[in-house]
């Protein structure tokens, strides 16, 4: 992140990773906003992916509290939930 800031003047980054990448960024304190879309669809599969995953190779991270910033109702019946961390 420091290299992206220094070399390319990037101040904000949209992270669209899987659970491991998201968990790694969360573990390093690099996530200050969380945007979730809840769609009224259910598939019942047992192999669902998680939003954040930890790894035994990473230091133990305390849970991160997100605070609701905004809710937007979508045309298809879904909800767009926007959260921020205490740091934001």
PyMOL Python script that loads the backbone (N, CA, C, O; Angstrom):
from pymol import cmd

cmd.read_pdbstr("""\
ATOM      1  N   UNK A   1       0.822  -1.169   0.000  1.00  0.00           N
ATOM      2  CA  UNK A   1       0.000   0.000   0.000  1.00  0.00           C
ATOM      3  C   UNK A   1       0.880   1.251   0.000  1.00  0.00           C
ATOM      4  O   UNK A   1       0.575   2.232  -0.678  1.00  0.00           O
ATOM      5  N   UNK A   2       1.963   1.208   0.758  1.00  0.00           N
ATOM      6  CA  UNK A   2       2.868   2.354   0.784  1.00  0.00           C
ATOM      7  C   UNK A   2       3.488   2.587  -0.592  1.00  0.00           C
ATOM      8  O   UNK A   2       3.656   3.734  -1.007  1.00  0.00           O
ATOM      9  N   UNK A   3       3.831   1.508  -1.303  1.00  0.00           N
ATOM     10  CA  UNK A   3       4.398   1.648  -2.644  1.00  0.00           C
ATOM     11  C   UNK A   3       3.376   2.227  -3.623  1.00  0.00           C
ATOM     12  O   UNK A   3       3.717   3.067  -4.455  1.00  0.00           O
ATOM     13  N   UNK A   4       2.121   1.775  -3.523  1.00  0.00           N
ATOM     14  CA  UNK A   4       1.075   2.323  -4.395  1.00  0.00           C
ATOM     15  C   UNK A   4       0.895   3.814  -4.153  1.00  0.00           C
ATOM     16  O   UNK A   4       0.722   4.585  -5.098  1.00  0.00           O
ATOM     17  N   UNK A   5       0.935   4.217  -2.895  1.00  0.00           N
ATOM     18  CA  UNK A   5       0.809   5.633  -2.545  1.00  0.00           C
ATOM     19  C   UNK A   5       1.997   6.415  -3.073  1.00  0.00           C
ATOM     20  O   UNK A   5       1.833   7.469  -3.688  1.00  0.00           O
ATOM     21  N   UNK A   6       3.192   5.898  -2.832  1.00  0.00           N
ATOM     22  CA  UNK A   6       4.422   6.605  -3.221  1.00  0.00           C
ATOM     23  C   UNK A   6       4.603   6.663  -4.743  1.00  0.00           C
ATOM     24  O   UNK A   6       4.898   7.725  -5.292  1.00  0.00           O
ATOM     25  N   UNK A   7       4.428   5.534  -5.416  1.00  0.00           N
ATOM     26  CA  UNK A   7       4.705   5.475  -6.858  1.00  0.00           C
ATOM     27  C   UNK A   7       3.579   6.029  -7.730  1.00  0.00           C
ATOM     28  O   UNK A   7       3.839   6.616  -8.781  1.00  0.00           O
ATOM     29  N   UNK A   8       2.329   5.844  -7.298  1.00  0.00           N
ATOM     30  CA  UNK A   8       1.204   6.188  -8.156  1.00  0.00           C
ATOM     31  C   UNK A   8       0.219   7.178  -7.530  1.00  0.00           C
ATOM     32  O   UNK A   8      -0.815   7.474  -8.128  1.00  0.00           O
ATOM     33  N   UNK A   9       0.521   7.688  -6.350  1.00  0.00           N
ATOM     34  CA  UNK A   9      -0.341   8.646  -5.639  1.00  0.00           C
ATOM     35  C   UNK A   9      -1.761   8.104  -5.421  1.00  0.00           C
ATOM     36  O   UNK A   9      -2.734   8.854  -5.489  1.00  0.00           O
ATOM     37  N   UNK A  10      -1.869   6.801  -5.159  1.00  0.00           N
ATOM     38  CA  UNK A  10      -3.173   6.177  -4.916  1.00  0.00           C
ATOM     39  C   UNK A  10      -3.529   6.336  -3.443  1.00  0.00           C
ATOM     40  O   UNK A  10      -2.802   5.881  -2.560  1.00  0.00           O
ATOM     41  N   UNK A  11      -4.664   6.992  -3.195  1.00  0.00           N
ATOM     42  CA  UNK A  11      -5.126   7.196  -1.823  1.00  0.00           C
ATOM     43  C   UNK A  11      -6.218   6.220  -1.428  1.00  0.00           C
ATOM     44  O   UNK A  11      -6.360   5.889  -0.251  1.00  0.00           O
ATOM     45  N   UNK A  12      -6.998   5.752  -2.409  1.00  0.00           N
ATOM     46  CA  UNK A  12      -8.107   4.834  -2.141  1.00  0.00           C
ATOM     47  C   UNK A  12      -7.984   3.643  -3.066  1.00  0.00           C
ATOM     48  O   UNK A  12      -7.543   3.768  -4.208  1.00  0.00           O
ATOM     49  N   UNK A  13      -8.380   2.484  -2.559  1.00  0.00           N
ATOM     50  CA  UNK A  13      -8.297   1.259  -3.333  1.00  0.00           C
ATOM     51  C   UNK A  13      -9.559   0.450  -3.107  1.00  0.00           C
ATOM     52  O   UNK A  13      -9.973   0.249  -1.965  1.00  0.00           O
ATOM     53  N   UNK A  14     -10.170  -0.012  -4.179  1.00  0.00           N
ATOM     54  CA  UNK A  14     -11.333  -0.892  -4.085  1.00  0.00           C
ATOM     55  C   UNK A  14     -10.811  -2.323  -4.043  1.00  0.00           C
ATOM     56  O   UNK A  14     -10.151  -2.780  -4.976  1.00  0.00           O
ATOM     57  N   UNK A  15     -11.107  -3.011  -2.974  1.00  0.00           N
ATOM     58  CA  UNK A  15     -10.656  -4.388  -2.793  1.00  0.00           C
ATOM     59  C   UNK A  15     -11.812  -5.317  -3.130  1.00  0.00           C
ATOM     60  O   UNK A  15     -12.854  -5.269  -2.475  1.00  0.00           O
ATOM     61  N   UNK A  16     -11.646  -6.149  -4.125  1.00  0.00           N
ATOM     62  CA  UNK A  16     -12.667  -7.117  -4.529  1.00  0.00           C
ATOM     63  C   UNK A  16     -12.083  -8.519  -4.473  1.00  0.00           C
ATOM     64  O   UNK A  16     -12.153  -9.277  -5.440  1.00  0.00           O
ATOM     65  N   UNK A  17     -11.523  -8.843  -3.353  1.00  0.00           N
ATOM     66  CA  UNK A  17     -10.870 -10.129  -3.213  1.00  0.00           C
ATOM     67  C   UNK A  17     -11.785 -11.188  -2.645  1.00  0.00           C
ATOM     68  O   UNK A  17     -12.969 -10.959  -2.400  1.00  0.00           O
ATOM     69  N   UNK A  18     -11.207 -12.342  -2.445  1.00  0.00           N
ATOM     70  CA  UNK A  18     -11.901 -13.418  -1.762  1.00  0.00           C
ATOM     71  C   UNK A  18     -11.633 -13.317  -0.271  1.00  0.00           C
ATOM     72  O   UNK A  18     -11.033 -12.350   0.198  1.00  0.00           O
ATOM     73  N   UNK A  19     -12.081 -14.319   0.470  1.00  0.00           N
ATOM     74  CA  UNK A  19     -11.967 -14.296   1.917  1.00  0.00           C
ATOM     75  C   UNK A  19     -10.547 -14.167   2.440  1.00  0.00           C
ATOM     76  O   UNK A  19     -10.316 -13.473   3.430  1.00  0.00           O
ATOM     77  N   UNK A  20      -9.590 -14.824   1.791  1.00  0.00           N
ATOM     78  CA  UNK A  20      -8.208 -14.776   2.270  1.00  0.00           C
ATOM     79  C   UNK A  20      -7.608 -13.391   2.042  1.00  0.00           C
ATOM     80  O   UNK A  20      -6.989 -12.829   2.946  1.00  0.00           O
ATOM     81  N   UNK A  21      -7.785 -12.836   0.844  1.00  0.00           N
ATOM     82  CA  UNK A  21      -7.256 -11.499   0.562  1.00  0.00           C
ATOM     83  C   UNK A  21      -7.939 -10.458   1.446  1.00  0.00           C
ATOM     84  O   UNK A  21      -7.272  -9.601   2.025  1.00  0.00           O
ATOM     85  N   UNK A  22      -9.256 -10.529   1.551  1.00  0.00           N
ATOM     86  CA  UNK A  22      -9.983  -9.600   2.409  1.00  0.00           C
ATOM     87  C   UNK A  22      -9.525  -9.721   3.857  1.00  0.00           C
ATOM     88  O   UNK A  22      -9.333  -8.712   4.536  1.00  0.00           O
ATOM     89  N   UNK A  23      -9.349 -10.958   4.332  1.00  0.00           N
ATOM     90  CA  UNK A  23      -8.904 -11.193   5.698  1.00  0.00           C
ATOM     91  C   UNK A  23      -7.502 -10.655   5.945  1.00  0.00           C
ATOM     92  O   UNK A  23      -7.214 -10.139   7.024  1.00  0.00           O
ATOM     93  N   UNK A  24      -6.632 -10.775   4.950  1.00  0.00           N
ATOM     94  CA  UNK A  24      -5.267 -10.266   5.073  1.00  0.00           C
ATOM     95  C   UNK A  24      -5.267  -8.749   5.213  1.00  0.00           C
ATOM     96  O   UNK A  24      -4.583  -8.199   6.077  1.00  0.00           O
ATOM     97  N   UNK A  25      -6.034  -8.076   4.363  1.00  0.00           N
ATOM     98  CA  UNK A  25      -6.121  -6.616   4.448  1.00  0.00           C
ATOM     99  C   UNK A  25      -6.758  -6.188   5.774  1.00  0.00           C
ATOM    100  O   UNK A  25      -6.317  -5.217   6.388  1.00  0.00           O
ATOM    101  N   UNK A  26      -7.777  -6.899   6.210  1.00  0.00           N
ATOM    102  CA  UNK A  26      -8.431  -6.596   7.483  1.00  0.00           C
ATOM    103  C   UNK A  26      -7.457  -6.777   8.637  1.00  0.00           C
ATOM    104  O   UNK A  26      -7.414  -5.964   9.560  1.00  0.00           O
ATOM    105  N   UNK A  27      -6.672  -7.855   8.577  1.00  0.00           N
ATOM    106  CA  UNK A  27      -5.690  -8.160   9.615  1.00  0.00           C
ATOM    107  C   UNK A  27      -4.641  -7.061   9.742  1.00  0.00           C
ATOM    108  O   UNK A  27      -4.108  -6.828  10.827  1.00  0.00           O
ATOM    109  N   UNK A  28      -4.349  -6.394   8.646  1.00  0.00           N
ATOM    110  CA  UNK A  28      -3.345  -5.319   8.648  1.00  0.00           C
ATOM    111  C   UNK A  28      -3.953  -3.944   8.924  1.00  0.00           C
ATOM    112  O   UNK A  28      -3.250  -2.933   8.895  1.00  0.00           O
ATOM    113  N   UNK A  29      -5.259  -3.909   9.192  1.00  0.00           N
ATOM    114  CA  UNK A  29      -5.917  -2.633   9.489  1.00  0.00           C
ATOM    115  C   UNK A  29      -6.089  -1.741   8.276  1.00  0.00           C
ATOM    116  O   UNK A  29      -6.153  -0.519   8.410  1.00  0.00           O
ATOM    117  N   UNK A  30      -6.165  -2.338   7.088  1.00  0.00           N
ATOM    118  CA  UNK A  30      -6.225  -1.562   5.847  1.00  0.00           C
ATOM    119  C   UNK A  30      -7.633  -1.409   5.278  1.00  0.00           C
ATOM    120  O   UNK A  30      -7.796  -0.849   4.193  1.00  0.00           O
ATOM    121  N   UNK A  31      -8.642  -1.888   5.980  1.00  0.00           N
ATOM    122  CA  UNK A  31     -10.013  -1.736   5.507  1.00  0.00           C
ATOM    123  C   UNK A  31     -10.728  -0.744   6.412  1.00  0.00           C
ATOM    124  O   UNK A  31     -10.849  -0.959   7.618  1.00  0.00           O
ATOM    125  N   UNK A  32     -11.204   0.353   5.807  1.00  0.00           N
ATOM    126  CA  UNK A  32     -11.916   1.346   6.607  1.00  0.00           C
ATOM    127  C   UNK A  32     -13.376   1.486   6.188  1.00  0.00           C
ATOM    128  O   UNK A  32     -14.147   2.183   6.848  1.00  0.00           O
ATOM    129  N   UNK A  33     -13.755   0.830   5.097  1.00  0.00           N
ATOM    130  CA  UNK A  33     -15.149   0.825   4.658  1.00  0.00           C
ATOM    131  C   UNK A  33     -15.518  -0.573   4.187  1.00  0.00           C
ATOM    132  O   UNK A  33     -14.667  -1.317   3.698  1.00  0.00           O
ATOM    133  N   UNK A  34     -16.780  -0.924   4.337  1.00  0.00           N
ATOM    134  CA  UNK A  34     -17.287  -2.218   3.894  1.00  0.00           C
ATOM    135  C   UNK A  34     -18.612  -1.981   3.192  1.00  0.00           C
ATOM    136  O   UNK A  34     -19.518  -1.361   3.750  1.00  0.00           O
ATOM    137  N   UNK A  35     -18.722  -2.475   1.971  1.00  0.00           N
ATOM    138  CA  UNK A  35     -19.924  -2.320   1.173  1.00  0.00           C
ATOM    139  C   UNK A  35     -20.470  -3.713   0.860  1.00  0.00           C
ATOM    140  O   UNK A  35     -19.804  -4.517   0.208  1.00  0.00           O
ATOM    141  N   UNK A  36     -21.690  -3.990   1.332  1.00  0.00           N
ATOM    142  CA  UNK A  36     -22.307  -5.303   1.129  1.00  0.00           C
ATOM    143  C   UNK A  36     -23.632  -5.151   0.396  1.00  0.00           C
ATOM    144  O   UNK A  36     -24.416  -4.251   0.695  1.00  0.00           O
ATOM    145  N   UNK A  37     -23.872  -6.024  -0.552  1.00  0.00           N
ATOM    146  CA  UNK A  37     -25.171  -6.074  -1.205  1.00  0.00           C
ATOM    147  C   UNK A  37     -25.817  -7.395  -0.822  1.00  0.00           C
ATOM    148  O   UNK A  37     -25.244  -8.467  -1.017  1.00  0.00           O
ATOM    149  N   UNK A  38     -27.018  -7.297  -0.276  1.00  0.00           N
ATOM    150  CA  UNK A  38     -27.783  -8.484   0.089  1.00  0.00           C
ATOM    151  C   UNK A  38     -28.874  -8.651  -0.955  1.00  0.00           C
ATOM    152  O   UNK A  38     -29.741  -7.790  -1.107  1.00  0.00           O
ATOM    153  N   UNK A  39     -28.824  -9.760  -1.668  1.00  0.00           N
ATOM    154  CA  UNK A  39     -29.814 -10.050  -2.712  1.00  0.00           C
ATOM    155  C   UNK A  39     -30.780 -11.111  -2.188  1.00  0.00           C
ATOM    156  O   UNK A  39     -30.363 -12.033  -1.489  1.00  0.00           O
ATOM    157  N   UNK A  40     -32.063 -10.989  -2.518  1.00  0.00           N
ATOM    158  CA  UNK A  40     -33.049 -11.959  -2.041  1.00  0.00           C
ATOM    159  C   UNK A  40     -33.009 -13.257  -2.845  1.00  0.00           C
ATOM    160  O   UNK A  40     -33.966 -13.620  -3.528  1.00  0.00           O
ATOM    161  N   UNK A  41     -31.866 -13.945  -2.740  1.00  0.00           N
ATOM    162  CA  UNK A  41     -31.650 -15.202  -3.469  1.00  0.00           C
ATOM    163  C   UNK A  41     -31.023 -16.200  -2.494  1.00  0.00           C
ATOM    164  O   UNK A  41     -30.145 -15.826  -1.716  1.00  0.00           O
ATOM    165  N   UNK A  42     -31.451 -17.440  -2.522  1.00  0.00           N
ATOM    166  CA  UNK A  42     -30.852 -18.482  -1.681  1.00  0.00           C
ATOM    167  C   UNK A  42     -30.571 -19.703  -2.542  1.00  0.00           C
ATOM    168  O   UNK A  42     -31.402 -20.101  -3.359  1.00  0.00           O
ATOM    169  N   UNK A  43     -29.380 -20.305  -2.353  1.00  0.00           N
ATOM    170  CA  UNK A  43     -29.076 -21.508  -3.130  1.00  0.00           C
ATOM    171  C   UNK A  43     -28.892 -22.741  -2.245  1.00  0.00           C
ATOM    172  O   UNK A  43     -28.916 -23.862  -2.753  1.00  0.00           O
ATOM    173  N   UNK A  44     -28.711 -22.566  -0.952  1.00  0.00           N
ATOM    174  CA  UNK A  44     -28.623 -23.696  -0.038  1.00  0.00           C
ATOM    175  C   UNK A  44     -27.361 -24.522  -0.126  1.00  0.00           C
ATOM    176  O   UNK A  44     -27.304 -25.607   0.453  1.00  0.00           O
ATOM    177  N   UNK A  45     -26.340 -24.047  -0.833  1.00  0.00           N
ATOM    178  CA  UNK A  45     -25.114 -24.847  -0.951  1.00  0.00           C
ATOM    179  C   UNK A  45     -24.350 -24.868   0.369  1.00  0.00           C
ATOM    180  O   UNK A  45     -24.432 -23.932   1.165  1.00  0.00           O
ATOM    181  N   UNK A  46     -23.610 -25.944   0.585  1.00  0.00           N
ATOM    182  CA  UNK A  46     -22.858 -26.092   1.826  1.00  0.00           C
ATOM    183  C   UNK A  46     -21.416 -25.622   1.690  1.00  0.00           C
ATOM    184  O   UNK A  46     -20.683 -25.609   2.679  1.00  0.00           O
ATOM    185  N   UNK A  47     -20.996 -25.242   0.507  1.00  0.00           N
ATOM    186  CA  UNK A  47     -19.611 -24.807   0.304  1.00  0.00           C
ATOM    187  C   UNK A  47     -19.518 -23.298   0.070  1.00  0.00           C
ATOM    188  O   UNK A  47     -18.704 -22.840  -0.731  1.00  0.00           O
ATOM    189  N   UNK A  48     -20.342 -22.542   0.762  1.00  0.00           N
ATOM    190  CA  UNK A  48     -20.343 -21.092   0.618  1.00  0.00           C
ATOM    191  C   UNK A  48     -19.014 -20.501   1.064  1.00  0.00           C
ATOM    192  O   UNK A  48     -18.400 -20.968   2.024  1.00  0.00           O
ATOM    193  N   UNK A  49     -18.583 -19.471   0.356  1.00  0.00           N
ATOM    194  CA  UNK A  49     -17.345 -18.783   0.695  1.00  0.00           C
ATOM    195  C   UNK A  49     -17.604 -17.749   1.778  1.00  0.00           C
ATOM    196  O   UNK A  49     -18.712 -17.227   1.903  1.00  0.00           O
ATOM    197  N   UNK A  50     -16.580 -17.463   2.554  1.00  0.00           N
ATOM    198  CA  UNK A  50     -16.707 -16.454   3.594  1.00  0.00           C
ATOM    199  C   UNK A  50     -16.189 -15.118   3.072  1.00  0.00           C
ATOM    200  O   UNK A  50     -15.414 -15.067   2.117  1.00  0.00           O
ATOM    201  N   UNK A  51     -16.623 -14.055   3.707  1.00  0.00           N
ATOM    202  CA  UNK A  51     -16.196 -12.718   3.317  1.00  0.00           C
ATOM    203  C   UNK A  51     -14.771 -12.433   3.794  1.00  0.00           C
ATOM    204  O   UNK A  51     -13.976 -11.821   3.079  1.00  0.00           O
ATOM    205  N   UNK A  52     -14.461 -12.884   5.010  1.00  0.00           N
ATOM    206  CA  UNK A  52     -13.127 -12.713   5.589  1.00  0.00           C
ATOM    207  C   UNK A  52     -12.668 -14.051   6.148  1.00  0.00           C
ATOM    208  O   UNK A  52     -13.404 -14.716   6.876  1.00  0.00           O
ATOM    209  N   UNK A  53     -11.437 -14.441   5.798  1.00  0.00           N
ATOM    210  CA  UNK A  53     -10.862 -15.671   6.325  1.00  0.00           C
ATOM    211  C   UNK A  53      -9.527 -15.363   6.984  1.00  0.00           C
ATOM    212  O   UNK A  53      -8.793 -14.474   6.554  1.00  0.00           O
ATOM    213  N   UNK A  54      -9.232 -16.111   8.029  1.00  0.00           N
ATOM    214  CA  UNK A  54      -7.942 -15.967   8.696  1.00  0.00           C
ATOM    215  C   UNK A  54      -7.032 -17.101   8.266  1.00  0.00           C
ATOM    216  O   UNK A  54      -7.468 -18.076   7.655  1.00  0.00           O
ATOM    217  N   UNK A  55      -5.790 -16.955   8.589  1.00  0.00           N
ATOM    218  CA  UNK A  55      -4.799 -17.977   8.257  1.00  0.00           C
ATOM    219  C   UNK A  55      -3.919 -18.201   9.479  1.00  0.00           C
ATOM    220  O   UNK A  55      -3.630 -17.254  10.211  1.00  0.00           O
ATOM    221  N   UNK A  56      -3.490 -19.430   9.708  1.00  0.00           N
ATOM    222  CA  UNK A  56      -2.583 -19.671  10.833  1.00  0.00           C
ATOM    223  C   UNK A  56      -1.241 -18.972  10.646  1.00  0.00           C
ATOM    224  O   UNK A  56      -0.475 -18.845  11.601  1.00  0.00           O
ATOM    225  N   UNK A  57      -0.946 -18.518   9.429  1.00  0.00           N
ATOM    226  CA  UNK A  57       0.322 -17.849   9.135  1.00  0.00           C
ATOM    227  C   UNK A  57       0.289 -16.366   9.495  1.00  0.00           C
ATOM    228  O   UNK A  57       1.328 -15.705   9.492  1.00  0.00           O
ATOM    229  N   UNK A  58      -0.897 -15.839   9.805  1.00  0.00           N
ATOM    230  CA  UNK A  58      -1.028 -14.428  10.131  1.00  0.00           C
ATOM    231  C   UNK A  58      -1.129 -14.243  11.637  1.00  0.00           C
ATOM    232  O   UNK A  58      -1.541 -15.149  12.362  1.00  0.00           O
ATOM    233  N   UNK A  59      -0.747 -13.059  12.096  1.00  0.00           N
ATOM    234  CA  UNK A  59      -0.890 -12.769  13.525  1.00  0.00           C
ATOM    235  C   UNK A  59      -2.374 -12.752  13.885  1.00  0.00           C
ATOM    236  O   UNK A  59      -3.227 -12.464  13.045  1.00  0.00           O
ATOM    237  N   UNK A  60      -2.664 -13.061  15.133  1.00  0.00           N
ATOM    238  CA  UNK A  60      -4.046 -13.096  15.619  1.00  0.00           C
ATOM    239  C   UNK A  60      -4.608 -11.680  15.628  1.00  0.00           C
ATOM    240  O   UNK A  60      -4.048 -10.785  16.261  1.00  0.00           O
ATOM    241  N   UNK A  61      -5.701 -11.487  14.931  1.00  0.00           N
ATOM    242  CA  UNK A  61      -6.338 -10.179  14.829  1.00  0.00           C
ATOM    243  C   UNK A  61      -7.590 -10.141  15.698  1.00  0.00           C
ATOM    244  O   UNK A  61      -8.366 -11.095  15.726  1.00  0.00           O
ATOM    245  N   UNK A  62      -7.774  -9.053  16.392  1.00  0.00           N
ATOM    246  CA  UNK A  62      -9.000  -8.852  17.153  1.00  0.00           C
ATOM    247  C   UNK A  62     -10.141  -8.587  16.179  1.00  0.00           C
ATOM    248  O   UNK A  62      -9.909  -8.095  15.074  1.00  0.00           O
ATOM    249  N   UNK A  63     -11.357  -8.903  16.572  1.00  0.00           N
ATOM    250  CA  UNK A  63     -12.502  -8.610  15.705  1.00  0.00           C
ATOM    251  C   UNK A  63     -12.570  -7.118  15.379  1.00  0.00           C
ATOM    252  O   UNK A  63     -12.220  -6.276  16.206  1.00  0.00           O
ATOM    253  N   UNK A  64     -13.016  -6.806  14.188  1.00  0.00           N
ATOM    254  CA  UNK A  64     -13.156  -5.420  13.741  1.00  0.00           C
ATOM    255  C   UNK A  64     -14.636  -5.060  13.738  1.00  0.00           C
ATOM    256  O   UNK A  64     -15.454  -5.752  13.132  1.00  0.00           O
ATOM    257  N   UNK A  65     -14.965  -3.981  14.414  1.00  0.00           N
ATOM    258  CA  UNK A  65     -16.346  -3.504  14.428  1.00  0.00           C
ATOM    259  C   UNK A  65     -16.586  -2.555  13.264  1.00  0.00           C
ATOM    260  O   UNK A  65     -15.817  -1.621  13.036  1.00  0.00           O
ATOM    261  N   UNK A  66     -17.655  -2.806  12.540  1.00  0.00           N
ATOM    262  CA  UNK A  66     -18.090  -1.898  11.482  1.00  0.00           C
ATOM    263  C   UNK A  66     -19.375  -1.229  11.942  1.00  0.00           C
ATOM    264  O   UNK A  66     -20.200  -1.848  12.614  1.00  0.00           O
ATOM    265  N   UNK A  67     -19.541   0.034  11.580  1.00  0.00           N
ATOM    266  CA  UNK A  67     -20.705   0.803  11.979  1.00  0.00           C
ATOM    267  C   UNK A  67     -21.507   1.188  10.747  1.00  0.00           C
ATOM    268  O   UNK A  67     -20.946   1.669   9.762  1.00  0.00           O
ATOM    269  N   UNK A  68     -22.812   0.981  10.797  1.00  0.00           N
ATOM    270  CA  UNK A  68     -23.682   1.247   9.668  1.00  0.00           C
ATOM    271  C   UNK A  68     -23.679   2.728   9.319  1.00  0.00           C
ATOM    272  O   UNK A  68     -23.954   3.582  10.162  1.00  0.00           O
ATOM    273  N   UNK A  69     -23.364   3.016   8.060  1.00  0.00           N
ATOM    274  CA  UNK A  69     -23.300   4.390   7.569  1.00  0.00           C
ATOM    275  C   UNK A  69     -24.529   4.727   6.729  1.00  0.00           C
ATOM    276  O   UNK A  69     -25.073   5.827   6.816  1.00  0.00           O
ATOM    277  N   UNK A  70     -24.962   3.747   5.901  1.00  0.00           N
ATOM    278  CA  UNK A  70     -26.039   4.032   4.951  1.00  0.00           C
ATOM    279  C   UNK A  70     -26.689   2.730   4.488  1.00  0.00           C
ATOM    280  O   UNK A  70     -26.028   1.698   4.381  1.00  0.00           O
ATOM    281  N   UNK A  71     -27.974   2.792   4.219  1.00  0.00           N
ATOM    282  CA  UNK A  71     -28.713   1.670   3.624  1.00  0.00           C
ATOM    283  C   UNK A  71     -29.430   2.194   2.397  1.00  0.00           C
ATOM    284  O   UNK A  71     -30.075   3.242   2.438  1.00  0.00           O
ATOM    285  N   UNK A  72     -29.311   1.454   1.300  1.00  0.00           N
ATOM    286  CA  UNK A  72     -30.013   1.819   0.074  1.00  0.00           C
ATOM    287  C   UNK A  72     -30.822   0.610  -0.406  1.00  0.00           C
ATOM    288  O   UNK A  72     -30.283  -0.487  -0.554  1.00  0.00           O
ATOM    289  N   UNK A  73     -32.103   0.819  -0.643  1.00  0.00           N
ATOM    290  CA  UNK A  73     -32.947  -0.247  -1.172  1.00  0.00           C
ATOM    291  C   UNK A  73     -32.758  -0.300  -2.686  1.00  0.00           C
ATOM    292  O   UNK A  73     -32.843   0.724  -3.365  1.00  0.00           O
ATOM    293  N   UNK A  74     -32.500  -1.500  -3.212  1.00  0.00           N
ATOM    294  CA  UNK A  74     -32.267  -1.683  -4.641  1.00  0.00           C
ATOM    295  C   UNK A  74     -33.560  -2.089  -5.342  1.00  0.00           C
ATOM    296  O   UNK A  74     -34.484  -2.596  -4.706  1.00  0.00           O
ATOM    297  N   UNK A  75     -33.622  -1.864  -6.648  1.00  0.00           N
ATOM    298  CA  UNK A  75     -34.827  -2.129  -7.426  1.00  0.00           C
ATOM    299  C   UNK A  75     -35.272  -3.586  -7.389  1.00  0.00           C
ATOM    300  O   UNK A  75     -36.468  -3.867  -7.467  1.00  0.00           O
ATOM    301  N   UNK A  76     -34.327  -4.515  -7.270  1.00  0.00           N
ATOM    302  CA  UNK A  76     -34.676  -5.944  -7.298  1.00  0.00           C
ATOM    303  C   UNK A  76     -35.041  -6.499  -5.925  1.00  0.00           C
ATOM    304  O   UNK A  76     -35.174  -7.712  -5.762  1.00  0.00           O
ATOM    305  N   UNK A  77     -35.205  -5.617  -4.933  1.00  0.00           N
ATOM    306  CA  UNK A  77     -35.538  -6.065  -3.584  1.00  0.00           C
ATOM    307  C   UNK A  77     -34.329  -6.269  -2.696  1.00  0.00           C
ATOM    308  O   UNK A  77     -34.466  -6.622  -1.525  1.00  0.00           O
ATOM    309  N   UNK A  78     -33.152  -6.048  -3.243  1.00  0.00           N
ATOM    310  CA  UNK A  78     -31.936  -6.194  -2.454  1.00  0.00           C
ATOM    311  C   UNK A  78     -31.659  -4.955  -1.623  1.00  0.00           C
ATOM    312  O   UNK A  78     -32.333  -3.933  -1.748  1.00  0.00           O
ATOM    313  N   UNK A  79     -30.657  -5.072  -0.778  1.00  0.00           N
ATOM    314  CA  UNK A  79     -30.215  -3.961   0.056  1.00  0.00           C
ATOM    315  C   UNK A  79     -28.722  -3.744  -0.136  1.00  0.00           C
ATOM    316  O   UNK A  79     -27.951  -4.699  -0.235  1.00  0.00           O
ATOM    317  N   UNK A  80     -28.326  -2.490  -0.186  1.00  0.00           N
ATOM    318  CA  UNK A  80     -26.915  -2.132  -0.254  1.00  0.00           C
ATOM    319  C   UNK A  80     -26.568  -1.515   1.094  1.00  0.00           C
ATOM    320  O   UNK A  80     -27.026  -0.419   1.418  1.00  0.00           O
ATOM    321  N   UNK A  81     -25.762  -2.216   1.872  1.00  0.00           N
ATOM    322  CA  UNK A  81     -25.377  -1.777   3.201  1.00  0.00           C
ATOM    323  C   UNK A  81     -23.960  -1.229   3.155  1.00  0.00           C
ATOM    324  O   UNK A  81     -23.045  -1.887   2.660  1.00  0.00           O
ATOM    325  N   UNK A  82     -23.787  -0.029   3.670  1.00  0.00           N
ATOM    326  CA  UNK A  82     -22.469   0.609   3.676  1.00  0.00           C
ATOM    327  C   UNK A  82     -22.054   0.835   5.121  1.00  0.00           C
ATOM    328  O   UNK A  82     -22.786   1.430   5.912  1.00  0.00           O
ATOM    329  N   UNK A  83     -20.869   0.350   5.446  1.00  0.00           N
ATOM    330  CA  UNK A  83     -20.345   0.423   6.811  1.00  0.00           C
ATOM    331  C   UNK A  83     -18.995   1.137   6.805  1.00  0.00           C
ATOM    332  O   UNK A  83     -18.311   1.183   5.783  1.00  0.00           O
ATOM    333  N   UNK A  84     -18.627   1.686   7.946  1.00  0.00           N
ATOM    334  CA  UNK A  84     -17.295   2.249   8.150  1.00  0.00           C
ATOM    335  C   UNK A  84     -16.742   1.687   9.446  1.00  0.00           C
ATOM    336  O   UNK A  84     -17.491   1.226  10.307  1.00  0.00           O
ATOM    337  N   UNK A  85     -15.431   1.730   9.576  1.00  0.00           N
ATOM    338  CA  UNK A  85     -14.811   1.336  10.831  1.00  0.00           C
ATOM    339  C   UNK A  85     -14.719   2.556  11.734  1.00  0.00           C
ATOM    340  O   UNK A  85     -15.004   3.677  11.313  1.00  0.00           O
ATOM    341  N   UNK A  86     -14.326   2.333  12.953  1.00  0.00           N
ATOM    342  CA  UNK A  86     -14.173   3.423  13.916  1.00  0.00           C
ATOM    343  C   UNK A  86     -13.109   4.414  13.462  1.00  0.00           C
ATOM    344  O   UNK A  86     -13.171   5.597  13.797  1.00  0.00           O
ATOM    345  N   UNK A  87     -12.124   3.925  12.692  1.00  0.00           N
ATOM    346  CA  UNK A  87     -11.014   4.762  12.246  1.00  0.00           C
ATOM    347  C   UNK A  87     -11.415   5.793  11.203  1.00  0.00           C
ATOM    348  O   UNK A  87     -10.736   6.806  11.041  1.00  0.00           O
ATOM    349  N   UNK A  88     -12.499   5.550  10.503  1.00  0.00           N
ATOM    350  CA  UNK A  88     -12.896   6.405   9.372  1.00  0.00           C
ATOM    351  C   UNK A  88     -13.517   7.681   9.852  1.00  0.00           C
ATOM    352  O   UNK A  88     -13.911   8.519   9.041  1.00  0.00           O
TER     353      UNK A  88
END
""", "prot")
cmd.dss("prot")
cmd.show_as("cartoon", "prot")
cmd.util.cbc("prot")
cmd.orient("prot")
